[in-house]
Amino acid sequence: MSRTDNTKNEIAWEKLFYEYKILEQIAENGKFVISANQIKEVREPRLMTKFDHHINLPEIFDKNKLAILPITRGEYVIGHFDIYHSFEKEPVDITRVQLPAYVQSLNIDNITSEAIALNAAVASGIIAEFLEEEPGSLFSTVSGRMGSGSFSFHVNHIAKGQPSYCINVDRSQVEIDAAYEGINYLSLFEAKRDLADDFLVRQLYYPFRLWKDRVSKEVKTVFLIYSNGIYRVMEYAFDDVNNYNSLRLVKQKRYSIEDTTITMEDILSVLDQTDPVLEPDNIPFPQANSFERVINLCELIKSSNEELTKDKVTENYAFDERQSNYYTDAARYLGLIERSYNEKREPVYTLTSKGLKILSFDFKHRQLEFCKCILQHTVFAKALTRYLKTGVMLTKPDVVQLMKEAKIKRINENTMDRRSSSVIGWINWIVSLNNET
């Protein structure tokens, strides 16, 4: 997906590639080592090298199939590295857990950081159950920033059939969100609150290499995501300790501290009781296929405790420039966030009172209010009604016809075809809420 305009990182990396002839150096030597001081000439290195997802890569990296890895406390290596892993998509049932009745300082309606999400996961027994450890024998141990020690590994070339790279790491900085040690295992956690298609394997691999030889027991690596009241927990193993790309999913589970039961009767009630609203004049019809990510964007804006610019959304979460536009517009379309402009005339986003109120509700009430936001718009209400009558999800031509009938403004048929995917995606999300057995 192409970018619509350059972020600060894009511009800064273009300057560095030109200044140090990075593409030419990689073509000649296979990789290029750049120092933090060189990066600092244009921008702060921690902002310039934080690419937690493939989509965060600056355009000059993406179009040349390049990636970057830290190798010392002050150096990075750039090459054609295969460093990201796509999350597995298979559906997983939700296991209900509860916080102990005596815990008063954890509010499940206000989990605003990875640290609080982890604390709630421990208190509710999620961590012990997933790790197959006795709760009383599980202790929080190492966390935060530390040196990686020295090790070498092989990482695949992004192009199949090309030889792998050998990378030498010496005291690079490693950050561990949490580690839990029990009788049998030391388990290292990477925790996130943003939804994405993939993740940076280094976030698991470097901590794994650091601790594997420091303890005699097995070291587990675990990725935890908390969004919209649901924990998704995934254990990964490296089948070859010296191979960055030997990552394998061992197991994954989903948990919720809240009651997630929603019936089709609940959904039908929202559909029947929701009155239509006029289409907004100044906000485009949505082109944001994942409604879960619309919710997640609202959560991230809430937890940021500040106005978010588009650049911050793009650089800090799993969006590129175009997606930042699409998903902020989708949330605005539903009245969940609003846009204003700061003193630099940059667009900034904050939650509306409606968005804040919905995010304060319990799981069931929150999901049904999101449904109401969607079904206030005629195309979506008619699409769901038709699905419920036929039991068959609409095709894109079906949705385009509904959009024509609704006389959606400033949108031609080609654009309707693209945006019909969002209608189908959002209706699928509504239908998936039905989990009665």
PEWO-V71119 format. One record per residue. N is the residue number from 1. PHI is phi as a letter, one per 30 degrees, with the letter a starting at -180 (* if undefined). Layout:
N_PHI + N_PHI
//
This chain:
1_* + 2_d + 3_d + 4_c + 5_a + 6_d + 7_d + 8_d + 9_d + 10_e + 11_d + 12_d + 13_d + 14_e + 15_d + 16_d + 17_d + 18_d + 19_d + 20_c + 21_h + 22_d + 23_d + 24_d + 25_d + 26_d + 27_d + 28_d + 29_c + 30_i + 31_a + 32_b + 33_c + 34_b + 35_c + 36_d + 37_d + 38_d + 39_d + 40_d + 41_d + 42_c + 43_a + 44_e + 45_e + 46_d + 47_d + 48_d + 49_b + 50_c + 51_b + 52_d + 53_b + 54_e + 55_d + 56_d + 57_d + 58_e + 59_e + 60_d + 61_d + 62_d + 63_d + 64_c + 65_h + 66_c + 67_b + 68_b + 69_b + 70_d + 71_b + 72_b + 73_d + 74_b + 75_b + 76_b + 77_c + 78_c + 79_a + 80_d + 81_d + 82_c + 83_c + 84_c + 85_b + 86_d + 87_d + 88_d + 89_c + 90_e + 91_d + 92_b + 93_d + 94_c + 95_c + 96_d + 97_b + 98_b + 99_d + 100_e + 101_d + 102_d + 103_d + 104_c + 105_c + 106_c + 107_c + 108_d + 109_d + 110_b + 111_d + 112_c + 113_a + 114_d + 115_d + 116_d + 117_d + 118_d + 119_d + 120_d + 121_d + 122_d + 123_d + 124_d + 125_i + 126_d + 127_d + 128_d + 129_d + 130_d + 131_d + 132_i + 133_c + 134_d + 135_e + 136_d + 137_c + 138_c + 139_b + 140_d + 141_b + 142_d + 143_a + 144_j + 145_c + 146_a + 147_d + 148_d + 149_i + 150_c + 151_a + 152_b + 153_a + 154_c + 155_b + 156_d + 157_d + 158_d + 159_c + 160_d + 161_j + 162_d + 163_d + 164_d + 165_c + 166_c + 167_c + 168_c + 169_c + 170_b + 171_h + 172_d + 173_d + 174_b + 175_b + 176_c + 177_d + 178_a + 179_b + 180_b + 181_c + 182_b + 183_d + 184_c + 185_b + 186_c + 187_c + 188_c + 189_c + 190_c + 191_c + 192_b + 193_c + 194_c + 195_d + 196_a + 197_d + 198_b + 199_b + 200_d + 201_d + 202_e + 203_d + 204_c + 205_d + 206_d + 207_d + 208_d + 209_d + 210_d + 211_c + 212_e + 213_c + 214_c + 215_b + 216_d + 217_d + 218_d + 219_c + 220_c + 221_c + 222_b + 223_c + 224_b + 225_b + 226_b + 227_a + 228_h + 229_i + 230_c + 231_c + 232_c + 233_b + 234_b + 235_c + 236_c + 237_b + 238_c + 239_d + 240_b + 241_e + 242_c + 243_c + 244_e + 245_c + 246_d + 247_d + 248_b + 249_d + 250_d + 251_a + 252_b + 253_b + 254_b + 255_b + 256_b + 257_d + 258_c + 259_d + 260_c + 261_d + 262_b + 263_c + 264_d + 265_d + 266_d + 267_d + 268_d + 269_d + 270_d + 271_e + 272_d + 273_c + 274_c + 275_d + 276_d + 277_c + 278_d + 279_d + 280_d + 281_d + 282_c + 283_b + 284_d + 285_e + 286_d + 287_b + 288_b + 289_d + 290_c + 291_d + 292_e + 293_d + 294_d + 295_d + 296_d + 297_e + 298_d + 299_d + 300_d + 301_d + 302_d + 303_d + 304_d + 305_h + 306_a + 307_d + 308_c + 309_d + 310_d + 311_e + 312_d + 313_d + 314_d + 315_d + 316_c + 317_b + 318_d + 319_b + 320_c + 321_e + 322_d + 323_d + 324_e + 325_d + 326_d + 327_d + 328_d + 329_d + 330_d + 331_d + 332_d + 333_e + 334_d + 335_i + 336_c + 337_b + 338_b + 339_c + 340_b + 341_b + 342_d + 343_d + 344_d + 345_i + 346_d + 347_d + 348_b + 349_b + 350_b + 351_d + 352_d + 353_d + 354_d + 355_d + 356_d + 357_d + 358_d + 359_d + 360_d + 361_d + 362_d + 363_e + 364_d + 365_d + 366_d + 367_d + 368_d + 369_d + 370_d + 371_e + 372_d + 373_e + 374_d + 375_d + 376_d + 377_c + 378_e + 379_e + 380_d + 381_d + 382_d + 383_d + 384_d + 385_e + 386_d + 387_d + 388_d + 389_d + 390_c + 391_i + 392_b + 393_d + 394_d + 395_d + 396_d + 397_d + 398_d + 399_d + 400_e + 401_d + 402_d + 403_d + 404_d + 405_d + 406_d + 407_h + 408_d + 409_d + 410_h + 411_a + 412_c + 413_d + 414_d + 415_d + 416_e + 417_d + 418_d + 419_d + 420_d + 421_d + 422_d + 423_d + 424_d + 425_d + 426_d + 427_d + 428_d + 429_d + 430_d + 431_d + 432_d + 433_d + 434_d + 435_b + 436_d + 437_c
//
